[in-house]
Amino acid sequence: MRKYFGTDGIRGIANDELTAELAFKIGKSTAYVLKSQNHSLGSVLIARDTRISGEMFESALVSSILSMGINVITCGVMPTPVLAWLTRQEHTVGFMVSASHNPWMHNGIKIFFDGYKLADKLEEEIENHLEDKLKSWEIGKRVEADLLSEYVEWMVSKYADLKGFKIAFDLANGAAITTVPVISKEIGIDALFFNSDPNGTNINERCGALHPQFLSGRIKSTGAEFGVIHDGDADRCIMIGKSGRIIDGDDMIVMNARVMKRDKRLGANTVVGTVMTNLAIEEELKSDGIKFIRTKVGDRYVLEKMREIGSTLGGEQSGHIIFLDLATTGDGFLTALETIKASLKLGIDIEEFSSRINRYPQKLVNIAVKDKRSVMEDSRISKFAKDVNSKKSLRLVIRPSGTEPLIRIMVEGKDAEMVEKITSQAREIVEEVGASGEISQD
């Protein structure tokens, strides 16, 4: 069982749960484990988002990796998907210092190897060596290199045909500031930018993928044809129609699945989603003759299943969407441009498309807890979930957050009143078992 690694790397409040000392140990242990397994490493890449604590963790990682005799290239502020793409191109390891959509006081470390996040077993092995006295007789060098231009050139070559479109972007005061404006200008997109002035503490603050209402309320006044919203590390994408309608990840998956099937790009004729994907989305895909498979929540599990079965499209409602024939992880900007191209190929407005897809009523609740594991191991939780899921046209998912001290509850069904009732009962049980109070609710 991993102690520090969750579903998306290591997360925690900076200088509290996640310290510079822990980051140093993580860097050193990762270098040791990969070298001991005879992996051929070039210069290790380190990137970060715009949080004020990013430079501190970057420095800790640089020092630890250099001490193990491995060269390091610091990439500065860079989106997570760009770092993943570069590790694939360079056949090396990359450390991303980011807490994605979380508030500024949080931070995290994601590790990529040859384009992909590390496997669970490799993360466990790294944790096993965190307290070892590791050393090397060699000392690495810090290397300067311009790698971002490689990604920019690749994106411009793929989406040059979108020249002239007017797009409004919410950059969440995050890492997208280093790529989206540059690529948009090179393509010739008429771009307008919101939340593009980070100060270290305003990342995701009332903006970005968790707050789509910000851009939704402003897009009409911009005259933009599309709105695109990223999170702090730019691996998510939520879109906004020109009238303000919010287009989530599920909508984009269905649209892209249809085009990819038509263009013979949809591997295994299958889309991979999670247990949180609305049942109506699954039914919509099946009506198009497209298979659908669910996994646990987390884009890493979606990706694992995609690779296992040969699928090239998968993702989550939150906007993490993976086009495996193009990239090895979710890339918010790539997702937006692929979706715009898909809408053009289908000859349909994205708002109109989204409005045609009916959703079953779905309720999401997050409850703060002291010990996620003990709550999930309580028999009252499993018994209640089993009873609810035995009923027709009802789905209940109770799961621990992979990145925060929360228990997440999702209830879905055809009857909205029943959904509300089951949500209330589930919340009461979780709080009785060991919650410290509900902190957010959608």
C-alpha atoms as one frame of an Amber mdcrd trajectory, in Angstrom:
protein
   0.000   0.000   0.000   1.386   3.389  -1.015   1.622   5.995   1.739   2.401
   9.128  -0.268   1.400   8.450  -3.878  -2.288   8.806  -4.737  -4.130   8.503
  -8.027  -2.266  11.505  -9.427   1.158  11.607  -7.827   1.844  13.083  -4.404
  -0.285  15.964  -3.123  -0.402  18.011   0.044  -0.269  21.452   1.619   3.184
  22.946   0.996   5.462  22.985   4.040   2.992  20.796   5.913   2.044  17.469
   4.293   4.445  18.054   1.412   7.822  19.444   2.456  11.058  20.244   0.663
  12.667  17.396   2.630  10.110  14.908   1.307  10.571  16.213  -2.233  14.343
  15.716  -1.889  13.816  12.118  -0.770  11.389  11.470  -3.624  13.853  12.730
  -6.204  16.710  10.730  -4.787  14.714   7.529  -4.370  13.236   7.774  -7.885
  16.696   8.207  -9.391  18.002   5.257  -7.388  15.141   2.920  -8.293  15.257
   3.685 -12.013  19.066   3.366 -12.145  18.975   0.091 -10.185  16.507  -1.304
 -12.724  18.969  -0.427 -15.502  16.736   2.145 -17.131  18.700   4.269 -19.579
  18.091   7.862 -18.519  19.035  11.008 -20.353  18.774  14.337 -18.578  15.819
  14.314 -16.201  13.251  17.077 -16.845  11.653  19.173 -14.097   8.715  21.533
 -14.693   6.266  23.372 -12.443   3.082  25.396 -12.489   2.742  28.941 -11.131
   2.338  28.267  -7.395   4.597  30.236  -5.084   5.986  26.996  -3.614   6.962
  25.615  -7.024  10.516  26.958  -7.045  11.162  25.502  -3.593  10.169  21.996
  -4.654  11.939  22.375  -7.987  15.180  23.214  -6.146  14.795  20.238  -3.816
  14.285  17.867  -6.738  17.187  19.328  -8.704  19.591  18.885  -5.799  18.494
  15.343  -5.041  18.740  14.139  -8.632  22.110  15.803  -9.218  23.382  14.084
  -6.070  22.592  10.741  -7.706  24.820  11.509 -10.697  22.048  12.373 -13.168
  21.868  15.549 -15.247  18.787  17.780 -14.933  17.043  20.146 -17.342  14.776
  22.653 -15.585  11.882  23.626 -17.845  10.378  26.349 -15.661   6.618  26.929
 -15.860   5.131  24.378 -18.240   1.828  22.461 -18.532   1.808  18.858 -17.354
   0.904  17.452 -20.808   3.846  19.266 -22.382   6.254  17.719 -19.884   4.745
  14.268 -20.529   5.090  14.814 -24.293   8.737  15.824 -23.896   9.608  12.781
 -21.774   8.255  10.679 -24.629  10.345  12.551 -27.187  13.495  12.481 -25.056
  12.919   8.950 -23.656  13.534  10.100 -20.112  11.949  10.922 -16.746  10.054
  14.107 -15.921   8.976  15.545 -12.567   5.966  17.866 -12.638   5.559  20.107
  -9.603   1.840  20.885  -9.520  -1.362  20.301  -7.587  -3.500  20.664 -10.717
  -6.900  22.176  -9.836  -6.192  22.510  -6.098  -5.767  25.892  -4.328  -2.409
  27.692  -4.300  -1.331  26.506  -0.843  -1.327  22.910  -2.086   1.341  21.411
  -4.295   2.300  18.031  -5.640   4.755  15.943  -7.606   3.822  13.839 -10.638
   6.440  11.621 -12.246   6.445  10.603 -15.912   8.664   8.052 -17.614   8.758
   7.886 -21.410   5.448   9.745 -21.609   3.472   7.825 -18.999   2.848   8.164
 -15.282   4.684   5.601 -13.203   2.993   2.282 -12.508   1.684   1.639  -8.991
   4.385  -0.964  -8.292   7.151   1.447  -9.263   5.689   4.123  -6.989   5.613
   1.581  -4.143   9.265   0.744  -4.803  10.185   4.443  -4.636   8.395   4.772
  -1.300  10.269   1.732   0.034  13.588   3.566  -0.379  12.632   7.007   0.903
  14.420   6.543   4.232  17.475   4.728   2.837  20.871   6.434   2.900  21.317
   6.563  -0.852  24.425   7.973  -2.455  26.360   8.100  -5.698  30.032   8.723
  -6.424  28.971  10.764  -9.435  27.437  14.241  -9.463  25.146  15.432 -12.231
  25.019  18.786 -13.987  22.183  21.238 -14.416  21.659  21.664 -18.163  20.045
  24.557 -20.025  17.894  23.655 -23.043  14.915  25.063 -24.925  12.519  22.149
 -25.187   9.222  24.015 -25.234   9.679  25.049 -28.860   9.495  21.377 -29.927
   5.969  21.085 -28.563   4.921  24.462 -29.973   6.070  23.471 -33.464   4.248
  20.135 -33.228   0.955  21.754 -32.167   1.148  24.472 -34.806   1.760  21.891
 -37.541  -1.306  19.891 -36.452  -3.817  22.720 -36.055  -2.771  25.363 -38.585
  -6.176  24.967 -40.278  -7.875  26.658 -37.288  -6.455  30.021 -38.278  -8.915
  32.870 -37.898 -11.224  31.349 -35.272 -12.018  33.605 -32.332 -11.527  31.780
 -29.046 -11.730  33.033 -25.452  -9.424  31.286 -22.990  -9.501  31.045 -19.195
  -5.923  30.082 -18.296  -6.640  29.718 -14.549  -3.537  31.812 -13.750  -1.657
  28.583 -14.293   0.878  26.839 -16.480  -1.068  27.326 -19.723   0.274  30.907
 -19.853   3.511  29.570 -21.384   1.946  27.649 -24.262  -1.579  28.687 -25.220
  -0.794  32.330 -26.115   2.305  31.342 -28.126   0.624  28.524 -30.048  -2.534
  30.567 -30.670  -0.467  33.385 -32.145   1.544  30.999 -34.341  -1.625  29.328
 -35.656  -3.367  32.644 -36.218  -6.189  32.147 -33.709  -7.913  35.380 -32.676
  -7.443  34.737 -28.975  -8.698  36.557 -25.888  -7.222  35.648 -22.517  -8.671
  35.724 -19.026  -6.837  34.872 -15.790  -3.455  34.977 -17.460  -1.513  36.946
 -14.841  -0.342  34.566 -12.086   1.155  35.944  -8.882   1.886  32.664  -7.107
  -1.283  32.601  -5.034  -4.119  33.193  -7.523  -3.895  29.896  -9.434  -7.408
  28.378  -9.819  -8.830  31.198  -7.679 -12.489  31.524  -8.703 -11.450  30.613
 -12.236 -10.368  27.632 -14.294 -11.963  24.229 -14.813 -13.654  24.102 -11.398
 -15.279  27.494 -11.979 -16.594  27.415 -15.571 -19.233  30.012 -14.680 -16.534
  32.692 -14.896 -16.029  32.360 -18.651 -19.627  31.293 -19.246 -20.777  34.655
 -17.933 -18.377  36.637 -20.112 -18.217  34.887 -23.461 -21.203  36.662 -25.049
 -19.506  40.030 -24.630 -16.333  38.776 -26.336 -17.930  37.675 -29.593 -15.869
  34.478 -29.422 -17.014  31.362 -31.265 -15.647  29.054 -28.551 -14.558  29.304
 -24.939 -11.780  27.105 -23.545 -11.065  26.647 -19.836  -7.979  24.989 -18.337
  -6.981  24.074 -14.807  -3.724  24.992 -13.055  -1.503  22.534 -14.924  -3.532
  22.590 -18.167  -4.276  18.886 -18.511  -8.028  19.536 -18.304 -10.371  21.245
 -20.720 -13.915  22.478 -20.233 -15.462  24.307 -23.188 -18.026  27.078 -23.402
 -20.413  27.605 -26.309 -20.820  31.083 -27.777 -24.058  31.550 -25.811 -22.498
  30.465 -22.525 -23.446  26.778 -22.345 -20.891  24.687 -20.430 -19.548  21.727
 -22.430 -17.978  19.133 -20.120 -15.659  16.222 -20.775 -18.475  13.755 -21.445
 -19.909  15.956 -24.205 -16.496  16.281 -25.835 -15.847  12.549 -25.622 -19.072
  11.697 -27.478 -18.404  14.280 -30.195 -14.817  13.172 -30.733 -15.755   9.479
 -30.598 -18.142   9.909 -33.525 -15.543  11.651 -35.654 -12.748   9.263 -34.693
 -14.920   6.269 -35.572 -15.753   7.816 -38.938 -12.064   8.602 -39.571 -11.017
   5.092 -38.446  -8.986   6.530 -35.549 -11.039   4.955 -32.740  -8.946   2.025
 -31.585 -10.891  -1.128 -30.668 -14.045   0.867 -31.488 -14.128   1.531 -27.739
 -14.221   4.539 -25.443 -12.958   4.203 -21.871 -14.633   6.182 -19.068 -14.988
   5.794 -15.310 -17.612   4.770 -12.776 -18.562   8.466 -12.650 -19.485   8.694
 -16.331 -23.202   9.382 -16.701 -25.162   6.361 -17.901 -26.703   8.499 -20.635
 -23.246   8.963 -22.162 -22.725   5.214 -22.315 -26.119   4.791 -23.976 -25.359
   7.597 -26.459 -22.115   5.930 -27.514 -23.752   2.530 -27.823 -26.441   4.039
 -30.081 -23.566   5.001 -32.403 -22.234   1.440 -32.338 -19.342   2.378 -30.040
 -18.363   0.192 -27.107 -17.866   1.703 -23.645 -15.814   0.424 -20.692 -15.637
   1.866 -17.163 -12.647   2.001 -14.797 -11.941   3.409 -11.356 -11.842   7.196
 -11.128  -8.539   8.668 -12.250  -7.029   9.316 -15.648  -4.182   6.902 -14.870
  -6.686   4.027 -14.682  -8.430   5.188 -17.831  -5.072   5.201 -19.607  -4.114
   1.748 -18.297  -7.338   0.269 -19.683  -6.916   2.100 -22.996  -3.436   0.656
 -23.438  -4.635  -2.802 -22.426  -7.435  -2.990 -24.998  -5.999  -0.733 -27.724
  -8.469   2.135 -27.363  -7.403   5.606 -28.502 -10.025   7.701 -26.684 -10.932
   7.902 -23.030 -11.492  10.366 -20.245 -13.594  11.904 -17.542 -16.384  14.429
 -17.155 -13.884  16.729 -15.431 -12.166  17.380 -18.763  -9.275  14.928 -18.559
  -9.454  13.461 -22.067  -6.780  11.270 -23.618  -6.260  10.977 -27.375  -3.785
   8.118 -27.253  -2.940   8.322 -30.939  -1.681  11.863 -30.271  -0.506  12.045
 -26.654   0.123   9.866 -23.607  -1.844  11.965 -21.124  -4.674  14.462 -21.005
  -3.783  17.735 -22.759  -6.329  20.508 -22.293  -5.320  22.632 -25.282  -5.054
  19.653 -27.617  -8.484  18.484 -26.416 -10.009  21.882 -27.195  -8.560  22.027
 -30.700  -9.530  18.411 -31.452 -13.075  19.166 -30.311 -13.316  22.277 -32.467
 -12.145  20.266 -35.478 -14.665  17.539 -34.625 -17.511  20.065 -34.522 -16.461
  21.361 -37.940 -16.346  17.860 -39.396 -19.792  17.071 -37.998 -21.087  20.437
 -39.173 -22.717  21.141 -35.829 -22.417  23.790 -33.129 -21.008  22.379 -29.877
 -23.855  23.897 -27.847 -26.457  22.306 -30.079 -24.655  18.975 -29.880 -24.454
  19.139 -26.085 -28.130  20.040 -25.731 -29.131  16.865 -27.598 -27.457  14.612
 -25.031 -29.834  14.015 -22.153 -28.321  13.218 -18.758 -29.720  11.148 -15.943
 -29.998  13.194 -12.728 -26.665  12.945 -10.921 -25.710  14.285  -7.490 -22.121
  14.759  -6.309 -21.144  15.406  -2.691 -17.695  15.695  -1.081 -17.312  15.050
   2.661 -14.174  15.805   4.682 -12.927  12.899   6.803 -10.012  12.215   9.131
  -9.234   8.730   7.858 -10.403   7.795   4.351  -9.289   4.188   4.658 -11.206
   3.427   7.861 -14.358   4.979   6.444 -14.166   2.914   3.278 -13.489  -0.271
   5.246 -16.595   0.141   7.424 -19.192  -2.536   6.654 -22.049  -0.025   6.848
 -20.666   1.732   3.775 -20.319  -1.426   1.690 -23.726  -2.771   2.747 -25.521
   0.468   1.877 -23.789   0.706  -1.505 -24.633  -2.908  -2.310 -28.307  -2.399
  -1.433 -28.633   0.736  -3.554 -26.826  -0.718  -6.562 -29.114  -3.745  -6.541
 -31.999  -1.444  -7.475 -32.845  -0.883 -11.119 -31.996   2.519 -12.640 -29.893
   3.607  -9.657 -26.111   3.912  -9.304 -24.175   4.807  -6.164 -20.420   5.331
  -5.990 -18.739   6.028  -2.646 -14.997   6.427  -2.981 -12.019   8.106  -1.327
 -10.464  11.056  -3.121  -7.049  10.195  -4.488  -5.695  13.687  -3.829  -7.586
  15.164  -0.850  -8.912  14.064   2.601 -12.394  13.551   1.216 -14.968  10.856
   0.656 -16.763  11.461  -2.639 -20.370  10.369  -3.145 -22.062  10.101  -6.536
 -25.701   9.097  -6.948 -27.330   8.721 -10.356 -30.748   7.582 -11.456 -33.779
   8.304 -13.621 -35.815   9.661 -10.676 -34.426  13.001  -9.405 -36.251  12.763
  -6.073 -34.832   9.309  -5.434 -31.339  10.582  -6.291 -31.715  13.323  -3.657
 -32.998  10.826  -1.088 -30.173   8.341  -1.606 -27.591  11.146  -1.547 -28.904
  12.331   1.809 -28.827   8.807   3.243 -25.303   8.172   1.946 -24.072  11.443
   3.420 -25.557  10.607   6.814 -23.873   7.194   6.853 -20.459   8.569   5.886
 -20.707  11.300   8.539 -21.773   8.733  11.129 -18.846   6.481  10.264 -16.227
   9.161  10.655 -16.645  12.466   8.832 -15.580  15.805  10.199 -18.072  17.748
   8.097 -19.161  18.330   4.548 -16.997  20.905   2.786 -18.458  21.127  -0.691
 -21.472  20.018  -2.678 -22.567  20.184  -6.293
